[in-house]
Amino acid sequence: MSTTAAVRTIGILLFDQFEELDAVGPWEVLSYWTRTYPQDGYAVTMMSADGQQVTAAKGLTVGVHTSVADAPPLTVLLHPGGQGTRPLLRDPQHLEWVRGQRAAVPLMTSVCTGSLVYAAAGLLHDRPATTHWGSLDLLAELDPTIDVRPDARYVDDGDVVTSAGVSAGIDMALHLVDRLAGTERARAVRRGIQYDPQPPV
């Protein structure tokens, strides 16, 4: 890909009480990729509704690069989960924003309970999806037409990709690199961040 081509933007949405690793895990994968291989033509940015810093679920305070209004057009949107998704499920303004992104953004992705927000917005109707194991029943309740995949680390349904809880976002992000830049690139990124999980217990 030519380095003079327009850069395509991956946006990670932050909001108060998001789960830290839901966003920071994919950020590590995607920013390592886009900074190490700029020739692939992608960039990743963190954004919040108003462009101000947010406080995550376990107290981490995180700054962002832009507000959603000032963000460049997105090729990929990543919506993390966490306790902060619960009020978003009942926030008409946020759900309408998500629907607007669905109309404009080619690839919508979520980590953990971010998929609950997509379900509440109607994005997962008659589609396969997953979420954190503790919220699988809620996902089905929000939209009974969803084909809930309880054992999936992530579910790729073309223009929508959902992942299971917390650390599964790292796997999903590596899958995105594979989709967007190829398997060898994804393997290079995985090696670069030394992601080779071998649980100690």
ChimeraX commands (.cxc) that place a marker at each C-alpha (Angstrom):
marker #1 position 0.00,0.00,0.00 radius 0.5
marker #1 position 1.30,3.43,-0.87 radius 0.5
marker #1 position 2.28,5.61,2.05 radius 0.5
marker #1 position 0.61,8.53,0.23 radius 0.5
marker #1 position -2.84,6.89,0.46 radius 0.5
marker #1 position -5.37,8.41,2.81 radius 0.5
marker #1 position -4.98,7.12,6.36 radius 0.5
marker #1 position -7.91,5.09,7.62 radius 0.5
marker #1 position -8.85,5.67,11.25 radius 0.5
marker #1 position -9.75,3.16,13.94 radius 0.5
marker #1 position -11.58,4.90,16.77 radius 0.5
marker #1 position -11.79,3.55,20.32 radius 0.5
marker #1 position -14.61,5.12,22.31 radius 0.5
marker #1 position -13.98,5.86,25.98 radius 0.5
marker #1 position -16.61,6.75,28.58 radius 0.5
marker #1 position -16.78,6.89,32.36 radius 0.5
marker #1 position -16.57,3.45,33.97 radius 0.5
marker #1 position -15.33,1.64,30.86 radius 0.5
marker #1 position -13.36,-1.51,31.67 radius 0.5
marker #1 position -9.68,-0.60,31.39 radius 0.5
marker #1 position -8.37,-3.63,29.50 radius 0.5
marker #1 position -11.34,-3.59,27.09 radius 0.5
marker #1 position -9.84,-0.47,25.53 radius 0.5
marker #1 position -6.18,-0.52,26.50 radius 0.5
marker #1 position -5.62,-4.12,25.36 radius 0.5
marker #1 position -6.82,-3.41,21.80 radius 0.5
marker #1 position -5.00,-0.06,21.91 radius 0.5
marker #1 position -1.71,-1.88,22.56 radius 0.5
marker #1 position -2.29,-4.21,19.62 radius 0.5
marker #1 position -3.58,-1.60,17.20 radius 0.5
marker #1 position -1.17,1.19,18.07 radius 0.5
marker #1 position 1.81,-1.16,17.89 radius 0.5
marker #1 position 0.61,-2.19,14.43 radius 0.5
marker #1 position -0.15,1.27,13.09 radius 0.5
marker #1 position 3.03,2.87,14.46 radius 0.5
marker #1 position 5.34,0.04,13.47 radius 0.5
marker #1 position 3.83,-0.44,10.02 radius 0.5
marker #1 position 2.57,2.99,8.90 radius 0.5
marker #1 position 2.76,1.79,5.32 radius 0.5
marker #1 position -0.41,-0.22,5.97 radius 0.5
marker #1 position -2.29,3.07,6.03 radius 0.5
marker #1 position -4.12,2.92,9.36 radius 0.5
marker #1 position -4.12,5.07,12.49 radius 0.5
marker #1 position -5.85,4.55,15.83 radius 0.5
marker #1 position -7.30,7.23,18.09 radius 0.5
marker #1 position -8.98,7.40,21.49 radius 0.5
marker #1 position -12.11,9.54,21.71 radius 0.5
marker #1 position -14.77,10.49,24.22 radius 0.5
marker #1 position -18.12,12.20,23.85 radius 0.5
marker #1 position -16.77,15.64,24.79 radius 0.5
marker #1 position -13.04,15.17,24.24 radius 0.5
marker #1 position -12.34,15.23,27.98 radius 0.5
marker #1 position -10.57,12.61,30.06 radius 0.5
marker #1 position -12.61,9.81,31.57 radius 0.5
marker #1 position -12.32,7.67,34.68 radius 0.5
marker #1 position -12.36,3.92,34.06 radius 0.5
marker #1 position -14.00,1.19,36.13 radius 0.5
marker #1 position -11.03,0.61,38.45 radius 0.5
marker #1 position -10.05,4.25,38.82 radius 0.5
marker #1 position -7.61,4.73,35.96 radius 0.5
marker #1 position -7.92,8.24,34.52 radius 0.5
marker #1 position -7.41,8.32,30.77 radius 0.5
marker #1 position -7.02,11.25,28.40 radius 0.5
marker #1 position -8.26,11.08,24.83 radius 0.5
marker #1 position -7.16,12.52,21.50 radius 0.5
marker #1 position -10.47,13.95,20.33 radius 0.5
marker #1 position -14.17,14.31,20.88 radius 0.5
marker #1 position -16.48,12.16,18.80 radius 0.5
marker #1 position -17.63,15.28,16.95 radius 0.5
marker #1 position -14.06,16.21,15.95 radius 0.5
marker #1 position -12.89,12.70,15.14 radius 0.5
marker #1 position -11.98,11.97,11.52 radius 0.5
marker #1 position -14.26,9.63,9.56 radius 0.5
marker #1 position -13.81,6.14,10.94 radius 0.5
marker #1 position -13.12,2.90,9.14 radius 0.5
marker #1 position -13.46,0.91,12.38 radius 0.5
marker #1 position -15.22,1.76,15.65 radius 0.5
marker #1 position -14.38,-0.15,18.82 radius 0.5
marker #1 position -16.86,0.13,21.70 radius 0.5
marker #1 position -15.50,-1.27,24.99 radius 0.5
marker #1 position -17.58,-2.57,27.87 radius 0.5
marker #1 position -17.59,-2.18,31.63 radius 0.5
marker #1 position -20.10,-0.98,34.20 radius 0.5
marker #1 position -20.33,2.28,32.30 radius 0.5
marker #1 position -22.30,0.51,29.58 radius 0.5
marker #1 position -25.31,0.06,31.87 radius 0.5
marker #1 position -26.47,3.68,31.75 radius 0.5
marker #1 position -25.63,3.78,28.03 radius 0.5
marker #1 position -28.21,1.03,27.43 radius 0.5
marker #1 position -30.87,3.53,28.50 radius 0.5
marker #1 position -29.35,6.64,26.93 radius 0.5
marker #1 position -31.34,7.53,23.78 radius 0.5
marker #1 position -28.70,10.02,22.64 radius 0.5
marker #1 position -25.88,7.48,22.85 radius 0.5
marker #1 position -27.93,4.75,21.16 radius 0.5
marker #1 position -28.81,7.13,18.35 radius 0.5
marker #1 position -25.13,8.01,17.97 radius 0.5
marker #1 position -24.29,4.29,17.73 radius 0.5
marker #1 position -26.94,3.85,15.02 radius 0.5
marker #1 position -25.45,6.80,13.16 radius 0.5
marker #1 position -22.02,5.19,13.33 radius 0.5
marker #1 position -23.50,1.95,12.00 radius 0.5
marker #1 position -24.69,3.90,8.95 radius 0.5
marker #1 position -21.31,5.54,8.36 radius 0.5
marker #1 position -18.59,3.20,9.67 radius 0.5
marker #1 position -17.73,0.10,7.61 radius 0.5
marker #1 position -16.69,-2.07,10.56 radius 0.5
marker #1 position -18.27,-1.94,14.04 radius 0.5
marker #1 position -16.51,-3.84,16.81 radius 0.5
marker #1 position -17.04,-4.28,20.53 radius 0.5
marker #1 position -15.31,-5.77,23.53 radius 0.5
marker #1 position -17.04,-7.36,26.50 radius 0.5
marker #1 position -20.36,-5.66,27.35 radius 0.5
marker #1 position -19.91,-3.16,24.55 radius 0.5
marker #1 position -22.02,-5.63,22.58 radius 0.5
marker #1 position -24.91,-4.95,24.98 radius 0.5
marker #1 position -24.95,-1.38,23.72 radius 0.5
marker #1 position -24.97,-2.61,20.13 radius 0.5
marker #1 position -27.85,-4.93,21.01 radius 0.5
marker #1 position -29.82,-2.12,22.66 radius 0.5
marker #1 position -29.27,0.00,19.55 radius 0.5
marker #1 position -30.60,-2.78,17.32 radius 0.5
marker #1 position -27.31,-3.55,15.59 radius 0.5
marker #1 position -27.26,-7.25,16.45 radius 0.5
marker #1 position -30.77,-8.20,15.33 radius 0.5
marker #1 position -30.69,-11.70,13.79 radius 0.5
marker #1 position -26.90,-11.82,14.07 radius 0.5
marker #1 position -24.41,-13.97,15.99 radius 0.5
marker #1 position -22.60,-12.21,18.83 radius 0.5
marker #1 position -20.89,-12.69,22.16 radius 0.5
marker #1 position -20.09,-10.75,25.32 radius 0.5
marker #1 position -18.63,-11.25,28.80 radius 0.5
marker #1 position -19.73,-14.61,30.20 radius 0.5
marker #1 position -21.56,-12.89,33.04 radius 0.5
marker #1 position -23.75,-10.92,30.61 radius 0.5
marker #1 position -24.70,-13.59,28.08 radius 0.5
marker #1 position -28.24,-13.82,29.45 radius 0.5
marker #1 position -28.65,-10.06,29.33 radius 0.5
marker #1 position -27.47,-10.02,25.72 radius 0.5
marker #1 position -30.20,-12.51,24.85 radius 0.5
marker #1 position -32.79,-10.52,26.82 radius 0.5
marker #1 position -31.96,-7.28,25.04 radius 0.5
marker #1 position -32.67,-8.90,21.67 radius 0.5
marker #1 position -33.94,-12.50,21.61 radius 0.5
marker #1 position -33.10,-12.78,17.91 radius 0.5
marker #1 position -29.36,-12.69,18.64 radius 0.5
marker #1 position -27.54,-15.97,18.12 radius 0.5
marker #1 position -25.54,-15.81,21.35 radius 0.5
marker #1 position -22.20,-17.61,21.11 radius 0.5
marker #1 position -21.21,-18.36,24.74 radius 0.5
marker #1 position -17.96,-20.16,23.96 radius 0.5
marker #1 position -16.59,-17.79,21.33 radius 0.5
marker #1 position -13.55,-15.64,22.07 radius 0.5
marker #1 position -14.84,-13.31,19.35 radius 0.5
marker #1 position -17.49,-13.49,16.66 radius 0.5
marker #1 position -16.81,-12.04,13.21 radius 0.5
marker #1 position -20.05,-11.46,11.32 radius 0.5
marker #1 position -18.61,-9.42,8.49 radius 0.5
marker #1 position -19.29,-5.78,9.26 radius 0.5
marker #1 position -19.79,-6.40,12.99 radius 0.5
marker #1 position -17.27,-8.11,15.27 radius 0.5
marker #1 position -18.00,-8.72,18.96 radius 0.5
marker #1 position -15.68,-10.21,21.53 radius 0.5
marker #1 position -16.02,-11.87,24.89 radius 0.5
marker #1 position -14.89,-10.24,28.11 radius 0.5
marker #1 position -11.93,-8.04,28.96 radius 0.5
marker #1 position -8.75,-9.79,27.73 radius 0.5
marker #1 position -10.63,-11.24,24.73 radius 0.5
marker #1 position -10.35,-7.78,23.21 radius 0.5
marker #1 position -6.64,-8.46,22.60 radius 0.5
marker #1 position -7.52,-11.54,20.56 radius 0.5
marker #1 position -10.18,-9.62,18.68 radius 0.5
marker #1 position -7.76,-6.79,17.91 radius 0.5
marker #1 position -5.20,-9.24,16.53 radius 0.5
marker #1 position -7.98,-10.69,14.40 radius 0.5
marker #1 position -8.64,-7.18,13.09 radius 0.5
marker #1 position -4.98,-6.83,12.11 radius 0.5
marker #1 position -5.26,-10.18,10.34 radius 0.5
marker #1 position -8.38,-9.01,8.50 radius 0.5
marker #1 position -7.05,-5.60,7.55 radius 0.5
marker #1 position -3.36,-6.32,6.90 radius 0.5
marker #1 position -2.92,-10.08,6.66 radius 0.5
marker #1 position -1.89,-13.02,8.79 radius 0.5
marker #1 position 1.85,-12.39,8.66 radius 0.5
marker #1 position 1.34,-8.84,9.89 radius 0.5
marker #1 position -0.85,-10.07,12.74 radius 0.5
marker #1 position 1.78,-12.62,13.70 radius 0.5
marker #1 position 4.45,-9.91,13.68 radius 0.5
marker #1 position 2.32,-7.72,15.95 radius 0.5
marker #1 position 1.62,-10.62,18.31 radius 0.5
marker #1 position 5.35,-11.31,18.56 radius 0.5
marker #1 position 6.12,-7.62,18.96 radius 0.5
marker #1 position 3.86,-7.27,21.99 radius 0.5
marker #1 position 4.96,-10.75,23.19 radius 0.5
marker #1 position 1.39,-12.00,23.50 radius 0.5
marker #1 position 1.55,-15.75,23.99 radius 0.5
marker #1 position -0.74,-16.54,26.90 radius 0.5
marker #1 position 0.10,-19.47,29.12 radius 0.5
marker #1 position -2.10,-19.08,32.22 radius 0.5
marker #1 position -0.19,-19.78,35.45 radius 0.5
marker #1 position -3.18,-21.47,37.12 radius 0.5
marker link #1:1,2 radius 0.2
marker link #1:2,3 radius 0.2
marker link #1:3,4 radius 0.2
marker link #1:4,5 radius 0.2
marker link #1:5,6 radius 0.2
marker link #1:6,7 radius 0.2
marker link #1:7,8 radius 0.2
marker link #1:8,9 radius 0.2
marker link #1:9,10 radius 0.2
marker link #1:10,11 radius 0.2
marker link #1:11,12 radius 0.2
marker link #1:12,13 radius 0.2
marker link #1:13,14 radius 0.2
marker link #1:14,15 radius 0.2
marker link #1:15,16 radius 0.2
marker link #1:16,17 radius 0.2
marker link #1:17,18 radius 0.2
marker link #1:18,19 radius 0.2
marker link #1:19,20 radius 0.2
marker link #1:20,21 radius 0.2
marker link #1:21,22 radius 0.2
marker link #1:22,23 radius 0.2
marker link #1:23,24 radius 0.2
marker link #1:24,25 radius 0.2
marker link #1:25,26 radius 0.2
marker link #1:26,27 radius 0.2
marker link #1:27,28 radius 0.2
marker link #1:28,29 radius 0.2
marker link #1:29,30 radius 0.2
marker link #1:30,31 radius 0.2
marker link #1:31,32 radius 0.2
marker link #1:32,33 radius 0.2
marker link #1:33,34 radius 0.2
marker link #1:34,35 radius 0.2
marker link #1:35,36 radius 0.2
marker link #1:36,37 radius 0.2
marker link #1:37,38 radius 0.2
marker link #1:38,39 radius 0.2
marker link #1:39,40 radius 0.2
marker link #1:40,41 radius 0.2
marker link #1:41,42 radius 0.2
marker link #1:42,43 radius 0.2
marker link #1:43,44 radius 0.2
marker link #1:44,45 radius 0.2
marker link #1:45,46 radius 0.2
marker link #1:46,47 radius 0.2
marker link #1:47,48 radius 0.2
marker link #1:48,49 radius 0.2
marker link #1:49,50 radius 0.2
marker link #1:50,51 radius 0.2
marker link #1:51,52 radius 0.2
marker link #1:52,53 radius 0.2
marker link #1:53,54 radius 0.2
marker link #1:54,55 radius 0.2
marker link #1:55,56 radius 0.2
marker link #1:56,57 radius 0.2
marker link #1:57,58 radius 0.2
marker link #1:58,59 radius 0.2
marker link #1:59,60 radius 0.2
marker link #1:60,61 radius 0.2
marker link #1:61,62 radius 0.2
marker link #1:62,63 radius 0.2
marker link #1:63,64 radius 0.2
marker link #1:64,65 radius 0.2
marker link #1:65,66 radius 0.2
marker link #1:66,67 radius 0.2
marker link #1:67,68 radius 0.2
marker link #1:68,69 radius 0.2
marker link #1:69,70 radius 0.2
marker link #1:70,71 radius 0.2
marker link #1:71,72 radius 0.2
marker link #1:72,73 radius 0.2
marker link #1:73,74 radius 0.2
marker link #1:74,75 radius 0.2
marker link #1:75,76 radius 0.2
marker link #1:76,77 radius 0.2
marker link #1:77,78 radius 0.2
marker link #1:78,79 radius 0.2
marker link #1:79,80 radius 0.2
marker link #1:80,81 radius 0.2
marker link #1:81,82 radius 0.2
marker link #1:82,83 radius 0.2
marker link #1:83,84 radius 0.2
marker link #1:84,85 radius 0.2
marker link #1:85,86 radius 0.2
marker link #1:86,87 radius 0.2
marker link #1:87,88 radius 0.2
marker link #1:88,89 radius 0.2
marker link #1:89,90 radius 0.2
marker link #1:90,91 radius 0.2
marker link #1:91,92 radius 0.2
marker link #1:92,93 radius 0.2
marker link #1:93,94 radius 0.2
marker link #1:94,95 radius 0.2
marker link #1:95,96 radius 0.2
marker link #1:96,97 radius 0.2
marker link #1:97,98 radius 0.2
marker link #1:98,99 radius 0.2
marker link #1:99,100 radius 0.2
marker link #1:100,101 radius 0.2
marker link #1:101,102 radius 0.2
marker link #1:102,103 radius 0.2
marker link #1:103,104 radius 0.2
marker link #1:104,105 radius 0.2
marker link #1:105,106 radius 0.2
marker link #1:106,107 radius 0.2
marker link #1:107,108 radius 0.2
marker link #1:108,109 radius 0.2
marker link #1:109,110 radius 0.2
marker link #1:110,111 radius 0.2
marker link #1:111,112 radius 0.2
marker link #1:112,113 radius 0.2
marker link #1:113,114 radius 0.2
marker link #1:114,115 radius 0.2
marker link #1:115,116 radius 0.2
marker link #1:116,117 radius 0.2
marker link #1:117,118 radius 0.2
marker link #1:118,119 radius 0.2
marker link #1:119,120 radius 0.2
marker link #1:120,121 radius 0.2
marker link #1:121,122 radius 0.2
marker link #1:122,123 radius 0.2
marker link #1:123,124 radius 0.2
marker link #1:124,125 radius 0.2
marker link #1:125,126 radius 0.2
marker link #1:126,127 radius 0.2
marker link #1:127,128 radius 0.2
marker link #1:128,129 radius 0.2
marker link #1:129,130 radius 0.2
marker link #1:130,131 radius 0.2
marker link #1:131,132 radius 0.2
marker link #1:132,133 radius 0.2
marker link #1:133,134 radius 0.2
marker link #1:134,135 radius 0.2
marker link #1:135,136 radius 0.2
marker link #1:136,137 radius 0.2
marker link #1:137,138 radius 0.2
marker link #1:138,139 radius 0.2
marker link #1:139,140 radius 0.2
marker link #1:140,141 radius 0.2
marker link #1:141,142 radius 0.2
marker link #1:142,143 radius 0.2
marker link #1:143,144 radius 0.2
marker link #1:144,145 radius 0.2
marker link #1:145,146 radius 0.2
marker link #1:146,147 radius 0.2
marker link #1:147,148 radius 0.2
marker link #1:148,149 radius 0.2
marker link #1:149,150 radius 0.2
marker link #1:150,151 radius 0.2
marker link #1:151,152 radius 0.2
marker link #1:152,153 radius 0.2
marker link #1:153,154 radius 0.2
marker link #1:154,155 radius 0.2
marker link #1:155,156 radius 0.2
marker link #1:156,157 radius 0.2
marker link #1:157,158 radius 0.2
marker link #1:158,159 radius 0.2
marker link #1:159,160 radius 0.2
marker link #1:160,161 radius 0.2
marker link #1:161,162 radius 0.2
marker link #1:162,163 radius 0.2
marker link #1:163,164 radius 0.2
marker link #1:164,165 radius 0.2
marker link #1:165,166 radius 0.2
marker link #1:166,167 radius 0.2
marker link #1:167,168 radius 0.2
marker link #1:168,169 radius 0.2
marker link #1:169,170 radius 0.2
marker link #1:170,171 radius 0.2
marker link #1:171,172 radius 0.2
marker link #1:172,173 radius 0.2
marker link #1:173,174 radius 0.2
marker link #1:174,175 radius 0.2
marker link #1:175,176 radius 0.2
marker link #1:176,177 radius 0.2
marker link #1:177,178 radius 0.2
marker link #1:178,179 radius 0.2
marker link #1:179,180 radius 0.2
marker link #1:180,181 radius 0.2
marker link #1:181,182 radius 0.2
marker link #1:182,183 radius 0.2
marker link #1:183,184 radius 0.2
marker link #1:184,185 radius 0.2
marker link #1:185,186 radius 0.2
marker link #1:186,187 radius 0.2
marker link #1:187,188 radius 0.2
marker link #1:188,189 radius 0.2
marker link #1:189,190 radius 0.2
marker link #1:190,191 radius 0.2
marker link #1:191,192 radius 0.2
marker link #1:192,193 radius 0.2
marker link #1:193,194 radius 0.2
marker link #1:194,195 radius 0.2
marker link #1:195,196 radius 0.2
marker link #1:196,197 radius 0.2
marker link #1:197,198 radius 0.2
marker link #1:198,199 radius 0.2
marker link #1:199,200 radius 0.2
marker link #1:200,201 radius 0.2
view
